[in-house]
Amino acid sequence: MSTTSAVPSIDFPGARDAVRDLRSSRIREVANEGLGKENVLPFWFGESDRVTPQFIRDAACEALSSGATFYTHNLGIAPLRDAIARHVSALHGPTDVNHVAVTSAGVNALMLAAQLIVGTGDHVVAITPLWPNLVEIPKILGAHVETVSLEYGATGWRLNMEKLLEALTPATKLLVVNSPNNPSGWVMSRDEQKTVLEHCRRHGIWILADEVYERLYYGDDRPDACAPSFLDIASRDERVVCANSFSKSWLMTGWRLGWLVVPATLMDDLGKLIEYNTSCAPSFVQHAGIAALNDGGSTTRQFVRDLRTSRDYLVRSLETLPGVSVTSPPGAMYLFFSLPGAADSLALCKSLVREVGLGLAPGSAFGPEGEGYVRWCYACDVARIDAGLARLRMFLEGRQLG
Ligand SMILES: Cc1ncc(COP(=O)(O)O)c(C=O)c1O
């Protein structure tokens, strides 16, 4: 007699639904297309091609040599928190150190802020197109994210205030605003901020302001110009949380250092969250942050001057290309513009890499509202931009002939 034993079905393990549903990065998808291909010119990631200034690297080396290798206070070492408080006060008005916490870069600041405020079933509104992390982070926590899209016109990207206010109801827990904006370079005006703050106050809605590009601002010619900030108009004890980073203003993307400004009433809880996320930012990196804040004014000023030159050059050059629609944005370090064939921006960007070795980010990486556009990070010198433009021309001409 033969016996057949049933094969037990295997229950393959998987992450929980909220995590499985997260969008994977379309910028990475395009970058993977270039793997193994020599001579790709990458303009797809949001960072400068310059190394961190020597004096900041020296500060980290000195801290390491003198033994800054231990855990620190959850909220950061006191001299760094003091330096951040002084920096924020100089830009945005009096800010006491008990409103400041050090984080492991901007993205960790955003995760911590979201963990402080939103949970399962909460309703979040985000202004898009937007760096995807800002939309995906609340979803990890089980929140529902509604998007309000900027609108593109002859003068660039603009906010439809009526649409935004309509979306912000007493049922909304949190508004996410990134200004200056990645990818569009849009900057929320002071008047718009006042209207939004008033409305959010009326309905008890939290504002998470991602201001990591605040110093990369071209709307004001003064050397220490800074984009309008919610910190300029809000009191430090209301429902406004502001995230910032050393990555962009001091060319420190790989260091993973940032900060949060929050109401003092949240600080104990924020300390607990930092304990359970990272415990603290790396000790010697925090020392480098002090050097950046104390002596990095000229680094930022020079970076912004160079960005302005690169931006103007790229805009002028793109304007001469048939079928390209581009405007000059007031902030950040990206051009977000339409190109022939960008109706499927992911396919277009993959073709650009494959056919001419030009690395741009597809607009759809920044939400469905970004479809039809591509993003070009211009944080590099004009010669490199020129090389990229030559490839783009070659690609567009090839398409016309074909
Ligand atoms: C809008 C925005 N916020 C936050 C960040 C986070 O930067 P980091 O984690 O390097 O500080 C980025 C990075 O590109 C960004 O574009």
The ligand as an SDF file (V2000), in Angstrom:
LIG
                    3D

 16 16  0  0  0  0  0  0  0  0999 V2000
   13.3310   67.6860    0.8940 C   0  0  0  0  0  0  0  0  0  0  0  0
   14.3750   66.8940    1.5850 C   0  0  0  0  0  0  0  0  0  0  0  0
   14.2940   66.7400    2.9070 N   0  0  0  0  0  0  0  0  0  0  0  0
   15.1970   66.0470    3.5930 C   0  0  0  0  0  0  0  0  0  0  0  0
   16.2610   65.4650    2.9490 C   0  0  0  0  0  0  0  0  0  0  0  0
   17.1890   64.6560    3.7870 C   0  0  0  0  0  0  0  0  0  0  0  0
   18.5060   64.9410    3.6820 O   0  0  0  0  0  0  0  0  0  0  0  0
   19.5420   64.2550    4.6820 P   0  0  0  0  0  0  0  0  0  0  0  0
   18.9250   63.0450    5.2280 O   0  0  0  0  0  0  0  0  0  0  0  0
   20.7420   63.9920    3.8440 O   0  0  0  0  0  0  0  0  0  0  0  0
   19.8050   65.2830    5.7190 O   0  0  0  0  0  0  0  0  0  0  0  0
   16.3820   65.5740    1.5580 C   0  0  0  0  0  0  0  0  0  0  0  0
   17.4800   64.9190    0.8270 C   0  0  0  0  0  0  0  0  0  0  0  0
   17.6070   64.9610   -0.3650 O   0  0  0  0  0  0  0  0  0  0  0  0
   15.4250   66.3330    0.8600 C   0  0  0  0  0  0  0  0  0  0  0  0
   15.4800   66.4940   -0.4610 O   0  0  0  0  0  0  0  0  0  0  0  0
  1  2  1  0
  2  3  1  0
  2 15  2  0
  3  4  2  0
  4  5  1  0
  5  6  1  0
  5 12  2  0
  6  7  1  0
  7  8  1  0
  8  9  2  0
  8 10  1  0
  8 11  1  0
 12 13  1  0
 12 15  1  0
 13 14  2  0
 15 16  1  0
M  END
$$$$
